[in-house]
Amino acid sequence: MKAKKASAVYFSRQVNQFLVRCKDERLRKNVNEILDLLKMNYELGDKVPKRQWPRSYVKRLGLNNLYRCDLMEGWRLTYTLSFDGVGIRVDVIEVMPHTEYERRFGY
């Protein structure tokens, strides 16, 4: 299957703050690697079924789709895709530990 390049990868203020404040160099490097991989293939993550989308995401972002990527040591990254006039744009929503991910997604 051919990789699908993103026209751009943007991340939320929350993700930016995470990258600035993260003391774990390996985790920060892992997030940056995933961001680079998303530029090369926006379908990198697993599609989250609509019934599992957090209400806070739907209310705040008006989602049409939601994906997640596994990071090291149980961390998760969530993102959505949209058309930006040029191609498919990746908007990274959040980076969170697995326990917070389970709470947010109701597992």
N, C-alpha and C positions, 0 to 999 in steps of 0.2 A: 504494500500500500504506500502511495506517495505521500510524503510529508506536506502539510499545508502551512505555508508561511503566513505569519501575521503581518499586517501592514504596520502595526505599532503595538507596543506593550506598555500600558500605563498601570500605575498602582496607586491605591488610595493613600490618603494622608496617614492612616493607621499603619499601613505597610511601610511607608517611608519612615515613620517614627520607630517602628520595630527594627528596621535595618540600622538606624542611627544608634539606638539604645542597646541593641543586642550585644551582650558581652561574650557570647559563645561564638568564637571565630569560625568553627566548623559549621555551625548552624547557619550563620550569616552567609558563608561561602556556598552552602547547599541551596539556600534560597536564591542567591544570585545565579547559580548554575541552572536552576529550574526556570528562572526568568529568561535566561539566554535560550534554553531549550524551547520555551513557549514561543519565542520569536521565530524559531525554525519550524515548529509544529504546534499550532494552536489546539490540536486535538490530543495533546499529550496526556491530559488527565482523564479521570473517569467521570462520565456524565452522572450527575445526581438526579434521581427520579424526582419529579415535580412534587409529589406528596411529601417529600422529605425537606423541601426548601424551608429554611427558617423564615418565619413571618416577618422578622425584623429586616431581612434582606429584601423580601418582596415589597414591603411597605416603603423602605428607603430607596430601593434601586429600581423597582418596577421590572423585575427580571423576566427574560424570555428563555433563559437557559442558565445552568449552573454546573460548574465542573470543580473537581478537587484533585489535588496532587498529593501523594504521600511524600513527606520529607523524612529526614533521618530521625531516629529515636521517637517515632510516633507523632511527630509534628505534621500539620496539614496546611495546605495553601488552597484557598478557594478563589475562583475567578469566573467571569462571565464573558461572553463574546457578543460583539455588535458590529454592524456595518458602518464604517466611517466615511463612506463616499469613495474611498480608494480600494478598500479591501476589508478583511476581517480584523477587527481590533480586539485585543485582549485587555480586559480590565481586572486586575488582581484586587480582590476585595479584602482578604484577611490572611494572616499567618497566625496559627494558634497551636498550642499543645493538644494532644489527643483528648485529654480529659475535657478541655473547653470545647473542642469539636463535638464530642459526644453530647455534652450539655446543650450546645447551640442547636444541634440537629435532632435532639430528642431520642437518642439511643439509650 
